[in-house]
Amino acid sequence: MLDSEWWLPVGGVAVGAIIGAAARHDRFCTLAALERHWYAADSTGVRTWVLAAAFAIVATQALVLGGVIDLSGSFYLTTEFGWTGAILGGLAFGFGMALVGTCGFGALVRLGGGSLRSLIVLVALGLSALAAQRGMLAIVRIHAVDDLAIDLGFAGDQSLGAIASAAAGADLRLPVAVAAAALLFGWVFADPGYRRRTGHILTAALVGLGITVGWAITATVSESAMAPVQIESASFVAPLGDTILHVIAFTGVLPDYGVGLVVGVVLGAALVAWRRHDVRWEACDDARELGRHLMGGALMGVGGVLALGCTIGQGMSAASLLTLSAPVTMASIIIGARLGLAYLLEGSPWRALPFTAEPIAGRARRRN
């Protein structure tokens, strides 16, 4: 019988393997979805991503509002909203994501298929995250983010439901959750063609529900564990740094849920790649590409720590709690990614601005 603390890494590996396998099988990738939306006028990937967030919101809010789990101890729900970190960190993360072609989660999925370029990205991301979280860069983070945070103590936490409830003087958490989920589901299924994409819908359900299972595991273990347990779900910035520390040094401390999740994603993606005969060893073509991947990984690591999450950490885990930080950070990540893609594909990041350049998909249609 496993001690309660062992359920954290074991549960992380199990959930990570499922979402890693689903992502590899369905090519679930945030940047690829955005790129196809902007440059090929194909919103399928974006709808799958939004649908995963919607599933996470519905399942998580059902457990929270039903009193099944208590997530008030999550660091996403603190009363301090670091708006500078959400914006600046999100922009940096998005631009770095564009430089390497994927986010931390996507890099883990690619590593499972043999991409050594992704290994380079993950090492750079993890080390830079450690530097921003615990190293010399932490001093800058404290002054630039922590000291400028907005105090939302009047609401009790920074969830949209709590803020709305405090403003209205009535408990509006359920109506806010229902409205948010309805808005996302409505946009996703407004496209008749997407309703027939059962494979994409299944992937979204697996990823979204994986977020909720992560909350349930860590919240449940925290109630019975002898040592403090961080209540968390999926995120792929700080856990990458923690994974590196566990690989290079033994401290006698068990890996936490995030470390197990990192390992599980690679294992699940590797299994699917092996079953589909899709394992290929890939490396950087030249020094320029290597430098771009190192820079992108570093930007994602520092940016992710400033923003307290990544496309999965803020975009799904924090979003499932309906935090104020989630939409602000995701909007910044998307803007950063658009600037980065414009820099790589159009020669200048400013060509992303709608008043200076027409999107490539639109230009192509006009030429035809």
GILIN-V612742 format. One record per helix or strand. SS is the DSSP state (~ for helix, > for strand). FROM is the first residue (numbers start at 1). TO is the last residue. If there is no record, write none. Layout:
# GILIN-V612742
SS|FROM|TO / SS|FROM|TO
This chain:
# GILIN-V612742
~|6|26 / ~|30|39 / ~|44|65 / ~|75|77 / >|80|81 / ~|83|100 / ~|104|111 / >|115|115 / ~|116|134 / ~|137|144 / ~|146|148 / >|150|151 / >|159|159 / ~|160|168 / ~|173|188 / ~|194|196 / ~|198|224 / ~|238|248 / ~|257|275 / >|282|282 / ~|287|307 / ~|313|320 / >|323|323 / ~|324|346 / ~|349|352 / ~|360|367
